């Protein structure tokens, strides 16, 4: 094994633990996704990846040759020859228990996503290039996927691949921590105006200015504060026991059927007293409303809508609240209508999960501390990368 425990110890003694900040581009609407530029390989080449806290494996569409590859902004990734064998712990982290490779010298993988998409490929190690906030430049060799057979899902994005930011052993976050470069902490700050940044490490935020709650591990492998109650207009709705997941790979927020229909019913009741009417001719999202004239921004309609919140339990009492103001669950469509950016998760197969997507995380600093098993959040100006910090090469 080229980079095992011995390599981690070399890194940790040679380098002070630092942080990495990567700029984010894109938006929830109209583009429909955010992406992060990364440099991979030797010589380094640029790729645009989907920053996904909902999955572990980082993979690039790969010229292996490619059986099915989708449209992407860069030429297909040319894989290194440093294949990860089946016996490597990283292989066990991405392979289902029932899956066994026919060739033990290489680790084949298949990942499936909630939107029906998937990637089939082989694991290998290659250099990823980062500027650290301590001023050093590092090019650690990390385990990534060479994806040579992709099936696009319903929320397919025209990108080069996925940047896996989950909490599993195969994630980039865990691998950088294992090599002693950063703490096992990841976070993001997405701007409602578009763009923002993600970070790996714990030197980017002030923990005293954030709301913290335990990260649940007993119910899901994803980043989850556990179960919540839905609050509408600062009043309880009676909808409880919602298992919530934070997923930066999802543009919109998804509620399970009961919570979704309760929310739509409450919105419909309140909007009945206003000048807003159903915009049945707008198929931007399932539920849209129109006014007497086209709206230009959320500011034009914010007064018609109440804030939402998710209240998370702590010792039998609801203690920490995740606020979702109207601007974090609404968009203005190209037709000038206001549309609900919370979708019915049950209709897309999310039977037991309620996903907090990008729309509901805008203008907030979200931190996933895997060392303390905590999740934190707080309001933030996400347009500006923290002053004096290094970014990607």
C-alpha positions as CSV (number, residue, x, y, z in Angstrom):
1,X,0.0,0.0,0.0
2,X,1.6,3.2,-1.2
3,X,0.0,5.5,1.4
4,X,-0.9,3.8,4.7
5,X,-0.4,4.5,8.4
6,X,3.3,5.2,7.9
7,X,2.6,8.0,5.4
8,X,0.1,9.6,7.7
9,X,2.7,9.8,10.5
10,X,5.2,11.4,8.1
11,X,2.7,14.1,7.2
12,X,1.7,14.8,10.7
13,X,5.2,15.3,11.9
14,X,6.3,17.4,9.0
15,X,3.3,19.7,8.6
16,X,1.3,21.7,11.1
17,X,-2.4,20.9,10.8
18,X,-4.0,23.6,8.7
19,X,-7.1,24.2,6.7
20,X,-8.1,24.4,3.0
21,X,-10.6,26.8,1.5
22,X,-12.0,26.2,-1.9
23,X,-14.1,28.8,-3.8
24,X,-17.6,27.7,-4.9
25,X,-19.4,28.9,-8.1
26,X,-22.9,28.6,-9.3
27,X,-26.3,29.1,-7.7
28,X,-29.6,27.4,-6.8
29,X,-31.6,29.1,-9.6
30,X,-31.4,29.4,-12.5
31,X,-28.2,27.4,-12.8
32,X,-29.4,24.7,-10.5
33,X,-26.1,23.7,-8.9
34,X,-22.8,24.8,-7.2
35,X,-19.4,23.6,-8.2
36,X,-15.8,23.6,-6.9
37,X,-12.7,23.9,-9.1
38,X,-10.0,21.4,-8.2
39,X,-6.6,20.4,-9.6
40,X,-5.8,16.7,-10.0
41,X,-2.9,14.8,-11.5
42,X,0.7,15.3,-12.4
43,X,0.8,17.7,-14.2
44,X,-2.2,19.2,-12.5
45,X,-5.3,19.7,-14.6
46,X,-8.5,21.6,-13.6
47,X,-11.9,19.9,-13.0
48,X,-15.2,21.2,-11.8
49,X,-16.7,19.0,-9.1
50,X,-20.1,18.9,-7.3
51,X,-19.3,19.5,-3.6
52,X,-21.5,16.8,-1.9
53,X,-21.7,16.3,1.8
54,X,-24.3,13.6,1.1
55,X,-21.7,11.1,-0.3
56,X,-18.1,10.0,0.5
57,X,-16.5,9.0,-2.8
58,X,-14.8,11.7,-5.0
59,X,-14.8,10.6,-8.6
60,X,-14.1,12.1,-12.0
61,X,-15.5,11.1,-15.4
62,X,-12.6,9.1,-16.7
63,X,-11.1,8.1,-20.0
64,X,-10.6,4.4,-19.1
65,X,-12.1,4.3,-21.8
66,X,-15.5,5.7,-20.9
67,X,-18.6,3.5,-21.6
68,X,-21.1,6.2,-20.8
69,X,-19.9,9.7,-20.0
70,X,-22.1,12.8,-19.8
71,X,-21.3,16.3,-21.1
72,X,-18.7,18.0,-18.9
73,X,-16.7,21.3,-19.0
74,X,-13.3,19.7,-19.3
75,X,-11.7,16.7,-21.2
76,X,-12.1,13.4,-19.5
77,X,-9.7,12.7,-16.7
78,X,-6.7,10.6,-17.7
79,X,-6.3,8.1,-14.8
80,X,-3.0,7.4,-13.0
81,X,-1.7,3.8,-12.9
82,X,-1.7,3.8,-9.1
83,X,-4.6,1.4,-8.7
84,X,-6.0,0.7,-5.3
85,X,-6.2,-3.1,-4.7
86,X,-9.2,-4.9,-3.1
87,X,-7.3,-5.5,0.2
88,X,-6.9,-1.7,0.8
89,X,-9.2,-0.4,3.6
90,X,-10.4,2.3,1.2
91,X,-11.8,-0.4,-1.1
92,X,-13.8,-1.9,1.8
93,X,-15.2,1.6,2.5
94,X,-16.8,2.0,-0.9
95,X,-17.7,-1.5,-1.9
96,X,-20.9,-3.1,-0.7
97,X,-20.3,-6.2,1.4
98,X,-21.8,-8.4,-1.2
99,X,-19.6,-7.0,-4.0
100,X,-16.4,-8.7,-4.9
101,X,-14.0,-7.7,-7.7
102,X,-13.0,-10.3,-10.2
103,X,-9.6,-8.7,-10.3
104,X,-8.0,-8.5,-6.8
105,X,-5.3,-6.0,-8.0
106,X,-8.0,-3.3,-8.5
107,X,-11.0,-2.1,-6.6
108,X,-14.1,-1.7,-8.6
109,X,-16.9,0.5,-7.2
110,X,-20.5,1.4,-7.9
111,X,-22.2,4.3,-6.2
112,X,-25.9,5.1,-6.4
113,X,-27.6,8.4,-5.6
114,X,-31.0,9.2,-4.3
115,X,-32.0,10.9,-7.6
116,X,-31.5,7.6,-9.6
117,X,-28.0,8.5,-10.9
118,X,-25.0,6.3,-10.5
119,X,-21.3,6.0,-11.3
120,X,-19.4,2.8,-12.0
121,X,-15.6,2.8,-12.0
122,X,-12.3,1.8,-10.4
123,X,-10.4,3.3,-7.4
124,X,-7.0,4.7,-7.8
125,X,-4.7,7.2,-6.1
126,X,-3.6,10.5,-7.7
127,X,-2.3,13.9,-6.6
128,X,-4.8,16.6,-5.6
129,X,-3.3,20.0,-5.2
130,X,-4.2,22.5,-2.4
131,X,-3.0,25.7,-0.9
132,X,-3.2,25.5,2.9
133,X,-4.1,28.4,5.1
134,X,-0.7,28.1,6.8
135,X,0.9,29.2,3.5
136,X,2.1,25.8,2.4
137,X,1.2,24.1,-0.9
138,X,0.6,20.4,-0.7
139,X,-0.2,17.7,-3.3
140,X,-1.3,14.6,-1.3
141,X,-2.1,11.4,-3.1
142,X,-5.7,10.6,-2.3
143,X,-8.0,7.8,-3.2
144,X,-10.5,8.9,-5.9
145,X,-12.7,7.1,-8.4
146,X,-12.1,6.8,-12.1
147,X,-15.8,6.8,-13.3
148,X,-16.1,5.2,-16.7
149,X,-19.9,4.4,-16.7
150,X,-22.3,7.1,-15.5
151,X,-26.1,7.1,-15.4
152,X,-27.3,10.7,-14.9
153,X,-30.1,11.2,-12.3
154,X,-33.0,13.5,-12.3
155,X,-30.8,16.3,-10.9
156,X,-27.9,15.7,-13.2
157,X,-25.3,18.5,-13.4
158,X,-23.0,19.0,-16.4
159,X,-19.8,18.6,-14.3
160,X,-16.6,16.6,-14.3
161,X,-17.6,14.6,-11.2
162,X,-18.3,14.7,-7.5
163,X,-16.2,16.0,-4.5
164,X,-17.2,13.6,-1.7
165,X,-17.4,15.5,1.6
166,X,-19.2,12.9,3.7
167,X,-17.9,11.5,7.0
168,X,-16.9,8.0,5.7
169,X,-13.3,6.8,5.5
170,X,-13.2,7.3,1.7
171,X,-14.2,11.0,1.8
172,X,-11.6,13.6,1.0
173,X,-12.2,15.1,4.4
174,X,-11.3,11.8,6.2
175,X,-8.3,11.1,3.9
176,X,-6.8,14.6,4.5
177,X,-7.2,14.1,8.2
178,X,-5.6,10.7,8.1
179,X,-2.6,12.3,6.4
180,X,-2.3,14.9,9.1
181,X,-3.0,17.9,6.8
182,X,-6.3,19.1,8.3
183,X,-8.7,18.3,11.1
184,X,-11.6,16.0,10.3
185,X,-13.9,19.0,9.9
186,X,-15.7,20.3,6.8
187,X,-18.1,23.1,6.1
188,X,-19.6,25.4,3.6
189,X,-20.9,28.9,3.1
190,X,-23.2,29.4,0.1
191,X,-24.3,32.8,-1.0
192,X,-27.8,33.5,-2.1
193,X,-26.3,35.8,-4.8
194,X,-24.3,32.8,-6.1
195,X,-20.9,31.4,-5.2
196,X,-19.4,31.1,-1.8
197,X,-16.8,28.7,-0.4
198,X,-16.2,25.3,1.2
199,X,-13.5,24.6,3.8
200,X,-11.8,21.5,5.3
201,X,-10.3,22.0,8.7
202,X,-11.3,24.0,11.8
203,X,-9.5,27.3,11.4
204,X,-12.1,29.2,9.3
205,X,-15.0,29.9,11.7
206,X,-15.7,31.2,15.2
207,X,-17.4,28.3,17.0
208,X,-18.7,30.6,19.8
209,X,-21.0,32.4,17.3
210,X,-22.7,29.2,16.1
211,X,-25.6,27.0,17.2
212,X,-24.3,23.5,17.8
213,X,-26.1,20.2,18.1
214,X,-25.1,16.5,18.1
215,X,-24.5,14.8,14.8
216,X,-26.6,11.6,14.9
217,X,-24.9,8.4,13.9
218,X,-27.5,5.8,15.0
219,X,-30.0,6.4,12.3
220,X,-28.1,7.3,9.1
221,X,-24.5,7.4,7.8
222,X,-25.1,11.0,6.6
223,X,-24.7,14.3,8.4
224,X,-27.8,14.5,10.5
225,X,-28.8,16.4,13.7
226,X,-31.4,13.7,14.2
227,X,-35.2,14.2,14.5
228,X,-37.0,17.5,14.3
229,X,-40.3,19.2,14.6
230,X,-41.6,21.4,11.8
231,X,-42.4,25.0,12.9
232,X,-44.4,27.4,10.7
233,X,-44.6,31.1,11.5
234,X,-43.1,30.4,15.0
235,X,-45.9,28.0,15.8
236,X,-45.7,24.2,16.0
237,X,-47.4,22.3,13.2
238,X,-47.8,18.9,14.9
239,X,-45.4,17.4,12.4
240,X,-42.7,15.7,14.4
241,X,-40.1,13.0,14.2
242,X,-38.6,14.3,10.9
243,X,-35.2,12.7,10.3
244,X,-33.2,15.5,8.8
245,X,-30.1,15.3,6.7
246,X,-27.8,18.2,5.5
247,X,-26.9,17.5,1.8
248,X,-25.0,20.1,-0.2
249,X,-25.3,17.9,-3.2
250,X,-29.1,18.7,-3.4
251,X,-30.1,22.1,-4.8
252,X,-33.5,22.1,-3.2
253,X,-34.9,21.0,0.1
254,X,-37.1,17.9,0.4
255,X,-39.7,17.1,3.0
256,X,-41.4,13.7,3.5
257,X,-45.0,13.6,2.3
258,X,-46.7,14.5,5.6
259,X,-44.5,17.5,6.3
260,X,-44.6,18.6,2.6
261,X,-48.4,18.5,2.4
262,X,-48.8,20.2,5.7
263,X,-46.6,23.0,4.6
264,X,-48.3,23.5,1.3
265,X,-51.7,23.5,3.0
266,X,-50.5,26.2,5.5
267,X,-49.1,28.3,2.7
268,X,-52.2,28.0,0.6
269,X,-54.4,29.0,3.6
270,X,-52.3,32.1,4.3
271,X,-51.9,33.1,0.6
272,X,-55.7,32.9,0.1
273,X,-56.0,36.2,1.8
274,X,-53.5,37.9,-0.5
275,X,-53.3,38.9,-4.1
276,X,-51.2,35.9,-5.0
277,X,-52.8,33.2,-7.2
278,X,-51.7,29.8,-8.4
279,X,-49.3,30.0,-11.4
280,X,-50.5,26.8,-13.1
281,X,-48.7,27.8,-16.3
282,X,-45.3,27.9,-14.6
283,X,-43.5,24.5,-14.5
284,X,-40.3,25.8,-13.0
285,X,-41.1,24.0,-9.8
286,X,-44.3,22.0,-8.7
287,X,-45.8,24.9,-6.8
288,X,-45.7,28.5,-8.0
289,X,-47.7,31.7,-7.4
290,X,-48.1,34.8,-9.5
291,X,-48.9,38.4,-8.5
292,X,-50.6,41.2,-10.3
293,X,-47.3,41.9,-12.1
294,X,-44.0,39.9,-12.4
295,X,-41.8,39.8,-9.3
296,X,-38.2,40.8,-9.6
297,X,-36.8,39.5,-6.3
298,X,-37.7,37.7,-3.1
299,X,-37.9,41.1,-1.4
300,X,-41.1,41.8,-3.5
301,X,-42.9,38.8,-1.9
302,X,-41.3,38.2,1.4
303,X,-44.1,39.9,3.3
304,X,-46.6,37.3,2.1
305,X,-44.7,34.3,3.6
306,X,-43.9,33.2,7.1
307,X,-40.5,31.8,8.4
308,X,-40.1,28.1,8.9
309,X,-37.9,26.3,11.4
310,X,-36.8,22.8,12.4
311,X,-36.5,22.3,16.1
312,X,-34.1,19.5,17.2
313,X,-34.5,17.6,20.4
314,X,-31.9,17.4,23.1
315,X,-32.7,15.2,26.2
316,X,-36.4,15.0,25.4
317,X,-36.7,18.8,24.9
318,X,-36.5,20.7,21.6
319,X,-33.4,22.9,22.1
320,X,-31.7,23.9,18.9
321,X,-33.5,25.6,16.0
322,X,-32.6,25.7,12.4
323,X,-34.3,28.8,10.9
324,X,-35.5,28.8,7.3
325,X,-36.7,32.3,6.4
326,X,-38.7,32.8,3.2
327,X,-35.6,33.7,1.1
328,X,-34.3,30.2,2.0
329,X,-37.3,28.3,0.7
330,X,-38.5,30.4,-2.3
331,X,-37.2,31.4,-5.7
332,X,-38.3,33.9,-8.3
333,X,-38.8,32.1,-11.7
334,X,-37.8,33.4,-15.1
335,X,-41.5,34.2,-15.5
336,X,-41.5,36.5,-12.5
337,X,-43.5,34.1,-10.3
338,X,-42.6,33.0,-6.8
339,X,-42.0,29.2,-6.4
340,X,-41.7,26.9,-3.5
341,X,-38.1,25.5,-3.3
342,X,-39.2,22.7,-0.9
343,X,-40.2,19.5,-2.8
344,X,-42.0,16.3,-2.0
345,X,-39.2,13.9,-1.1
346,X,-41.6,10.9,-0.9
347,X,-42.3,11.3,-4.6
348,X,-38.6,10.8,-5.5
349,X,-38.0,7.9,-3.2
350,X,-36.8,9.6,0.0
351,X,-39.2,7.7,2.2
352,X,-37.6,8.3,5.6
353,X,-35.4,11.4,5.0
354,X,-36.0,15.1,5.0
355,X,-33.1,16.8,3.1
356,X,-31.9,20.3,3.8
357,X,-30.6,21.3,0.4
358,X,-28.6,24.3,-0.8
359,X,-31.6,26.7,-1.0
360,X,-32.1,26.4,2.7
361,X,-28.4,26.7,3.6
362,X,-27.7,30.0,1.7
363,X,-26.1,32.8,3.7
364,X,-25.3,30.4,6.5
365,X,-22.0,28.9,7.7
366,X,-22.6,25.1,8.2
367,X,-19.9,23.1,9.9
368,X,-19.7,19.3,10.2
369,X,-17.2,18.5,13.0
370,X,-16.5,14.8,12.7
371,X,-14.0,14.8,15.6
372,X,-16.6,16.1,18.1
373,X,-19.5,14.6,16.2
374,X,-21.3,17.9,16.1
375,X,-23.1,20.0,13.5
376,X,-23.1,23.8,13.8
377,X,-24.7,26.7,11.9
378,X,-24.9,30.5,12.0
379,X,-25.7,33.4,9.7
380,X,-22.8,34.6,7.6
381,X,-21.7,36.7,4.7
382,X,-20.8,34.0,2.2
383,X,-19.9,36.3,-0.7
384,X,-16.5,37.0,0.7
385,X,-13.8,34.3,1.3
386,X,-12.4,34.9,4.8
387,X,-9.7,37.6,4.7
388,X,-6.1,36.4,4.5
389,X,-7.0,32.8,3.8
390,X,-5.5,30.7,1.0
391,X,-7.7,29.2,-1.7
392,X,-7.3,26.6,-4.4
393,X,-4.4,26.8,-6.8
